[in-house]
Amino acid sequence: MSETSRSQAHVHRESPDGAPAPVGTRTAGVRRTAAGVSELVQVALPLISAWLPTQRWYAGKGRAITGLHPVVGTPLQVGDPALLHLLLRVEHGGGAAAQGDIYQLLLGIRSQPPTGIGPQAVLGRLAGGTYDGATLYDAVHDPELTGRLLEHLATGDRFGSLSFRRTPGSGLPSNIPGRASTAEQSNSSVIYDTSFILKLFRRISPGTNPDLELSLALSRAGSTRIPRVAAWFESRLERSEPATLGLLQRYLPDAEDGWELALDQVARLKGDPSPGNFAIEAHRLGRATAEVHRVLARTMPTARLDRERIELLAGAMADRLDSAVAAVPGLLRYRSALRAAFQQLTADHLDGLQVQRIHGDLHLGQAMRTPQGWVLLDFEGEPAKPLAERRLPQPALRDVAAMLRSFDYAAAHLLAGAPGPDPELAHLASAWAARNRAAYCAGYTAGGGDDPTASPELMRALEIDKAVYEVVYEARHRPSWLPIPLAAINRLALTV
């Protein structure tokens, strides 16, 4: 399984509040106090403040940190090494305009610098307090400590507001060390042998994460289109519903990344101008997507949109476009045409449009081809959107539109590195994308989903909405990729 895409009888133990025992001392009889946790966190804050902005999953890049406020700290292992679980509110700005996000940190502490851990995982040496001189580091990269985390999941432990839960019959081992995934992700993943993968959500919001919510629904329904859920853990933040912190699923060691498979086919076009046979896989992937949608529609709430709610849907798309134009002025020339495409959604024939729970951020990198067929991953939705918005029912064709955009992205790699415009390569890329987009839609229809070609106005609006999101994302994070969604915007604007 490619790490590029991965970001996969109840025992109740109450643990007293407090910090791990001093590094290098015996833990027997040591009283762990809340004051000890507070002391450790306060000493660690300067190191955390310098380290956070360097992490791929940190969402506050480019904004100065104006405040760090511990929400709750929980010792998960005492001794040397020690393991501290920390939820930390990070603030940007000041006064009434201050904004904050909660991040999850797993902090390891060793009296001697940890071996086998890259420098990017080391926060530094603690100065002062009980742990003076000890090394503080990201415990996600420590196999011993991530193994301890798996043990807590296996035994269903509970530490105050922090709860570890497992699904019946998951058969979790408790003695497997975990290795950190090397993938660049908005979260962190830990792989346990060839059996399980743990996704650690870094940016935390109160409420159940859609990845857990939908994966559990699909697992309980017996779907074979996702990795089965084995366990998860969560924490109650103040009086809100528990916030999902981590999700443990079956690992797929024999799976192939859909994005890598597509890029391999695209690369072959330079030597063989025929479209290749990825269209067969695109058709199968379309069927798999439809199967997942059917199960979600059967097990989760659905609704029908009247004209007023369709107008709200179109208005939300227009609002996102306006925000994107403000962030990326190059969109201004397309604004009128794109708003017209959204306005066409209010036509009478869309009255009664069904909405349901969907993947929310579907692309080739979220799909894995296994010997048994295609499997979908990461039902978290678009991380930049608020959790409540990601949990709302949406038109199922929104996932289809997102996958169509992914085929365009893959095809664009054929032109990467070209010294200048190459009409022949551009034609090959366009033909490859069109062939696979059509195959995916046909597979989706054959799998019992609504025929995307029967709703051209809706598909166009949904694809535009996704491309607008991509424009803003690329402008902020990968400017060299910005021409890909802008080309789609140009194409879609001409069809209005």
C-alpha positions in Angstrom: 0.0 0.0 0.0 1.4 3.4 -0.9 2.1 5.7 2.0 1.4 8.7 -0.3 -2.3 8.3 0.2 -2.4 7.4 3.9 -2.4 9.5 5.6 -5.6 3.5 8.4 -14.7 -6.9 26.7 -14.1 -3.1 27.5 -11.3 -2.4 30.0 -11.8 0.8 32.0 -8.8 2.3 33.8 -9.0 5.6 35.5 -5.6 7.4 35.6 -4.9 10.2 38.0 -4.2 13.6 36.5 -0.6 14.6 36.2 2.7 14.3 34.5 5.0 11.4 33.9 7.5 10.6 36.6 10.8 12.4 36.3 12.9 11.0 33.5 15.4 8.4 34.7 13.5 7.7 38.0 11.5 4.7 39.1 7.7 5.1 38.6 6.6 2.9 41.5 4.9 5.0 44.1 5.3 8.3 42.2 2.3 10.6 42.6 1.4 12.2 39.3 -0.1 15.6 39.9 -2.0 18.2 37.7 0.7 20.7 38.8 3.3 18.4 37.3 1.5 18.4 33.9 1.2 22.2 34.0 4.9 22.6 34.8 5.9 20.3 31.9 3.7 22.0 29.4 4.8 25.5 30.4 8.4 24.5 30.0 7.6 22.9 26.6 5.6 25.8 25.2 8.6 27.7 23.8 9.8 24.6 21.9 6.3 23.9 20.6 5.9 27.5 19.4 9.0 27.2 17.3 8.3 23.7 16.0 4.6 23.9 15.0 5.0 26.2 12.0 7.5 23.8 10.4 5.0 20.9 10.3 3.1 20.0 7.1 -0.2 19.6 9.0 -0.1 23.0 10.7 -2.8 25.2 9.2 -1.6 28.5 10.5 1.4 29.0 8.2 2.1 32.7 7.5 0.3 33.9 10.6 2.1 34.8 13.8 1.3 32.7 16.9 0.0 35.1 19.5 -1.0 32.6 22.2 -0.6 28.9 23.2 -3.2 27.7 25.7 -3.1 24.0 26.9 -6.6 22.5 26.8 -5.8 19.2 28.5 -2.6 17.2 29.1 -2.8 13.5 29.7 0.2 11.3 30.6 0.0 8.0 28.7 3.3 6.5 29.9 5.6 7.4 32.8 9.3 6.8 33.1 12.0 7.0 30.5 10.7 7.4 27.9 7.6 9.2 28.9 4.5 9.9 26.7 2.3 13.0 27.1 -0.9 13.5 25.1 -1.6 17.2 24.7 -4.5 19.2 23.2 -3.3 22.7 22.6 -5.2 25.8 21.5 -3.1 28.0 19.1 -4.2 31.6 18.7 -3.5 34.0 15.9 -4.2 37.7 16.1 -5.1 39.7 19.1 -8.0 41.1 21.0 -11.5 40.5 19.7 -10.1 39.4 16.3 -8.1 36.5 17.8 -8.7 33.2 16.1 -7.7 29.8 17.4 -7.4 26.2 16.5 -6.9 23.1 18.7 -4.1 20.8 17.8 -3.3 17.3 19.0 0.3 16.6 20.0 1.9 13.3 21.2 5.1 14.3 23.0 7.9 11.9 23.9 10.5 12.7 26.6 13.8 10.9 26.9 16.8 11.6 29.1 19.0 10.8 26.1 18.3 12.0 22.6 16.2 9.3 20.8 17.9 7.2 18.2 16.5 6.6 14.7 14.4 9.7 14.8 14.9 12.4 12.2 15.8 16.0 13.3 12.4 17.3 12.0 10.7 15.3 14.8 12.8 16.8 17.6 11.5 19.9 19.4 14.6 20.4 21.5 15.9 20.1 25.1 13.7 21.1 28.0 15.2 23.9 30.1 14.0 24.0 33.7 11.6 22.1 35.8 11.6 18.4 36.6 12.6 17.4 33.1 15.5 19.9 32.8 17.9 18.7 30.0 15.6 16.0 28.7 14.8 15.8 24.9 11.3 16.6 23.8 10.1 15.2 20.5 7.2 14.1 18.4 6.3 10.7 19.7 4.6 9.7 16.4 8.2 8.9 15.2 9.0 6.6 18.2 8.0 3.0 17.6 8.1 2.1 21.3 5.7 4.9 22.2 3.3 4.4 19.3 3.2 0.7 20.3 2.0 2.0 23.7 -0.7 3.9 22.0 -1.9 0.7 20.3 -2.0 -1.0 23.6 -4.3 1.6 25.0 -6.6 1.0 22.0 -6.5 -2.7 22.4 -7.5 -2.6 26.0 -10.0 0.2 25.7 -8.3 2.4 28.3 -9.7 5.6 29.7 -7.8 8.5 31.2 -10.2 11.2 32.5 -11.8 12.8 29.4 -9.6 10.8 27.0 -11.2 7.5 25.9 -9.9 4.6 23.8 -12.6 2.5 22.1 -12.5 -0.6 19.9 -15.0 -2.4 17.7 -16.2 -5.9 18.7 -14.1 -8.7 17.3 -11.3 -6.4 16.1 -8.7 -8.7 17.5 -6.2 -6.0 18.3 -2.7 -7.0 19.3 -1.0 -5.0 22.0 2.7 -5.6 21.3 3.4 -4.2 17.9 5.6 -1.1 17.5 4.4 1.5 15.0 6.3 3.3 12.3 5.4 6.7 11.1 4.2 7.1 7.6 6.5 9.2 5.4 3.6 10.7 3.4 3.0 14.4 3.3 -0.4 14.8 4.9 -2.7 17.1 6.7 -2.7 14.5 9.5 -0.2 11.9 10.7 -0.4 8.1 10.2 1.3 5.3 12.1 1.5 1.8 10.5 1.6 -1.4 12.6 3.3 -4.2 10.8 1.0 -5.2 7.9 -2.1 -5.2 10.0 -3.3 -1.8 11.0 -2.9 1.9 10.3 -3.7 4.7 12.8 -4.6 8.1 11.5 -4.0 10.8 14.1 -6.0 13.9 13.4 -3.9 17.0 14.1 -6.4 19.8 13.9 -9.2 19.0 16.3 -12.8 20.2 16.4 -15.5 19.2 18.8 -17.7 16.5 17.4 -17.3 13.2 15.6 -15.0 13.4 12.6 -16.7 12.3 9.4 -13.9 9.8 8.7 -14.9 7.9 11.8 -18.6 8.5 11.5 -18.9 7.3 7.8 -16.3 4.5 8.1 -18.1 3.1 11.1 -21.4 3.2 9.2 -19.9 1.5 6.2 -18.1 -1.1 8.3 -21.2 -2.0 10.3 -23.1 -2.3 7.0 -20.6 -4.9 5.8 -19.1 -2.8 3.0 -16.0 -4.2 1.4 -15.2 -0.8 -0.2 -13.4 0.6 2.9 -10.8 -0.6 5.3 -12.7 -1.9 8.4 -12.6 0.2 11.5 -10.8 -1.5 14.4 -10.7 1.2 17.1 -10.6 4.9 17.7 -10.0 7.4 20.5 -11.6 10.7 21.5 -11.7 13.4 24.1 -14.5 15.5 25.5 -13.7 19.2 25.1 -15.5 21.1 27.9 -19.2 20.4 27.5 -19.2 19.6 23.8 -19.7 16.2 22.3 -16.5 14.1 22.2 -13.9 15.1 19.6 -12.4 12.4 17.4 -8.6 12.2 17.9 -7.5 9.0 16.1 -8.9 6.2 13.9 -7.4 2.7 13.6 -8.3 0.7 10.5 -7.1 -2.4 8.8 -4.0 -1.9 6.7 -4.0 -2.8 3.0 -0.5 -4.1 2.3 -1.2 -5.4 -1.2 -3.1 -2.2 -2.4 -1.9 0.2 -5.1 -2.5 3.9 -4.9 -5.0 5.1 -7.5 -3.0 8.3 -8.1 0.2 6.5 -8.8 -1.5 4.0 -11.1 -3.0 6.9 -13.1 0.3 8.7 -13.3 2.0 5.6 -14.6 -0.6 5.3 -17.4 -0.2 9.0 -18.2 3.6 8.7 -18.4 3.3 5.8 -20.9 1.5 8.1 -23.4 4.8 9.7 -24.4 5.9 6.4 -25.9 2.5 5.1 -26.9 -0.1 7.6 -28.0 -3.0 5.1 -27.5 -5.2 6.1 -24.5 -4.1 3.1 -22.5 -6.3 0.7 -20.5 -6.8 2.8 -17.3 -10.3 3.4 -18.5 -11.1 -0.1 -17.4 -10.0 0.8 -13.9 -11.8 4.1 -14.0 -15.0 2.2 -14.8 -14.5 -0.1 -11.9 -13.7 2.8 -9.6 -17.0 4.5 -10.7 -18.9 1.4 -9.7 -17.2 1.3 -6.3 -18.1 4.9 -5.7 -21.7 4.2 -6.5 -21.7 1.2 -4.1 -20.4 3.4 -1.3 -23.0 6.1 -2.0 -25.8 3.5 -2.0 -24.8 2.1 1.4 -24.5 5.6 2.9 -27.9 6.5 1.6 -29.3 3.4 3.2 -27.7 3.8 6.6 -27.4 7.6 7.0 -30.0 10.4 6.8 -31.0 11.7 3.4 -33.2 14.7 2.4 -34.8 16.3 -0.7 -34.0 19.9 -1.5 -36.9 22.2 -2.4 -36.4 25.3 -4.6 -35.5 27.5 -1.6 -32.8 25.2 -0.4 -31.4 24.7 -3.9 -31.1 28.5 -4.1 -29.2 28.4 -0.8 -26.9 25.7 -2.3 -26.2 27.9 -5.4 -25.7 31.0 -3.1 -23.1 29.2 -1.1 -21.2 28.3 -4.2 -21.4 32.0 -5.3 -20.1 33.1 -1.9 -17.1 30.7 -2.1 -16.4 32.1 -5.6 -16.4 35.7 -4.3 -14.0 34.8 -1.5 -11.8 33.0 -4.0 -11.7 36.0 -6.4 -10.6 38.2 -3.4 -7.8 35.7 -2.7 -6.8 35.0 -6.4 -7.6 38.1 -8.6 -6.9 36.0 -11.7 -10.4 34.5 -11.3 -12.1 37.9 -11.7 -12.4 37.6 -15.5 -14.5 34.4 -15.1 -16.7 35.6 -12.3 -19.8 36.5 -14.3 -19.8 33.2 -16.3 -19.3 31.1 -13.2 -22.0 32.8 -11.2 -24.3 32.2 -14.2 -23.6 28.5 -13.9 -24.5 28.5 -10.3 -27.7 30.4 -11.0 -28.8 27.7 -13.5 -29.1 25.3 -10.5 -32.3 27.1 -9.5 -34.2 25.7 -12.6 -37.4 23.9 -11.7 -36.1 20.5 -12.9 -33.7 20.3 -9.9 -36.5 20.7 -7.4 -36.5 17.7 -5.1 -32.8 17.0 -5.6 -31.7 14.3 -3.1 -28.8 15.0 -0.7 -27.0 12.5 1.5 -23.7 11.9 3.3 -20.8 11.6 0.9 -17.0 11.2 0.9 -16.5 15.0 0.5 -13.0 15.1 -0.8 -12.8 12.2 -3.3 -9.8 12.0 -5.7 -7.5 9.3 -7.1 -5.2 9.5 -4.0 -8.1 8.5 -1.8 -8.7 5.3 -3.8 -6.7 2.1 -3.5 -6.8 -0.9 -5.9 -6.7 -4.2 -4.0 -6.8 -7.7 -5.4 -10.5 -7.7 -4.4 -11.3 -4.4 -6.0 -11.2 -0.6 -5.4 -11.4 0.7 -1.8 -12.0 4.3 -0.7 -10.1 6.0 2.1 -10.2 9.2 4.2 -13.8 10.2 4.6 -12.8 13.3 6.5 -14.0 15.8 3.8 -12.1 18.9 2.8 -10.1 19.8 6.0 -10.3 23.5 5.3 -14.0 23.5 5.9 -15.6 23.6 9.4 -16.5 20.2 10.8 -20.2 21.0 10.9 -20.2 21.8 7.2 -18.4 18.6 6.3 -21.1 16.6 8.1 -24.0 18.1 6.1 -25.8 16.0 3.4 -24.6 16.9 -0.1 -25.6 15.8 -3.7 -23.8 12.5 -4.3 -22.6 13.8 -7.6 -20.3 16.2 -5.7 -18.0 13.2 -5.2 -18.2 12.4 -8.9 -17.3 15.9 -9.9 -14.3 15.8 -7.5 -13.1 12.6 -9.1 -13.4 14.1 -12.6 -11.2 16.9 -11.4 -8.6 14.3 -10.3 -8.4 12.8 -13.8 -7.6 16.3 -15.1 -4.9 16.7 -12.5 -3.3 13.3 -13.5 -3.5 14.2 -17.2 -1.7 17.5 -16.6 1.4 15.6 -15.4 2.0 14.7 -19.0 2.8 18.3 -19.7 5.0 18.7 -16.6 8.6 19.5 -17.5 7.9 20.3 -21.1 10.2 23.2 -22.2 7.3 25.0 -23.8 3.8 24.5 -25.4 3.5 21.1 -27.0 0.1 20.8 -28.9 0.6 17.1 -29.4 1.1 16.3 -25.7 -1.7 18.7 -24.8 -4.0 16.7 -27.1 -2.9 13.4 -25.7 -3.5 14.7 -22.1 -6.9 16.0 -23.0 -7.9 12.7 -24.7 -6.7 10.6 -21.8 -8.7 12.7 -19.3 -11.8 12.7 -21.4 -11.7 8.9 -21.9 -11.3 8.2 -18.2 -13.8 10.8 -17.1 -16.4 9.1 -19.4 -15.5 5.6 -18.2 -15.8 6.7 -14.5 -19.2 8.2 -15.1 -20.4 5.1 -17.0 -19.1 2.9 -14.1 -20.9 5.1 -11.6 -24.2 4.7 -13.4 -23.7 1.0 -13.9 -23.1 0.7 -10.1 -26.5 2.2 -9.4 -25.7 5.9 -9.1 -27.5 8.7 -10.8 -26.3 9.1 -14.4 -24.0 12.2 -14.2 -24.6 13.0 -17.9 -28.3 13.4 -17.2 -27.7 16.4 -14.9 -25.3 18.6 -16.9 -26.1 21.9 -15.1 -25.6 20.3 -11.7 -22.3 18.5 -12.7 -21.0 21.8 -14.3 -21.7 23.8 -11.1 -20.2 21.1 -8.8 -17.1 20.8 -10.9 -16.7 24.6 -11.0 -17.1 24.8 -7.2 -14.4 22.2 -6.8 -12.1 23.9 -9.2 -12.6 27.2 -7.4 -11.5 25.4 -4.2 -8.5 24.1 -6.0 -7.5 27.5 -7.3 -7.3 28.9 -3.7 -5.5 25.8 -2.4 -2.9 25.9 -5.1 -2.3 29.6 -4.9 -1.6 29.2 -1.2 0.4 25.9 -1.1 1.5 24.9 -4.6 1.7 28.0 -6.9 3.3 26.0 -9.7 0.1 23.8 -9.9 -2.2 26.8 -10.2 -2.5 26.6 -14.0 -4.2 23.2 -13.7 -7.4 24.4 -12.0 -7.3 27.7 -13.9 -7.4 25.7 -17.1 -10.5 23.9 -15.9 -12.1 27.2 -14.9 -11.5 28.5 -18.4 -13.0 25.4 -20.0 -16.0 25.3 -17.8 -16.7 29.0 -18.2 -16.9 28.6 -21.9 -19.7 26.0 -21.5 -22.1 28.3 -19.7 
